[in-house]
Amino acid sequence: MRFGIPYVLDTLRIELHELQEGMGNYPAWSAEYKGFESKVRQIKEALKVLEKHQLQVTEQ
């Protein structure tokens, strides 16, 4: 079993992909779509932060 930042990054990427697929099932004006959109935005931000942190750790 893997732990740490690489595991979290992989998990978030999978979740992001699934959310983006789910968004396609709803019209862009719907509340469901907006909910997916919000979660996608949050996951993308989390990925940026974690990728930056991982890069800093690997450079040390």
Buried (B, 14 or more C-beta within 10 A) or exposed (E): EEEEEEEBBEEBEEBBEEBBEBBEEBEEEEEEBEBBBEBBEEBEEBBEEBEEEBEEEEEE
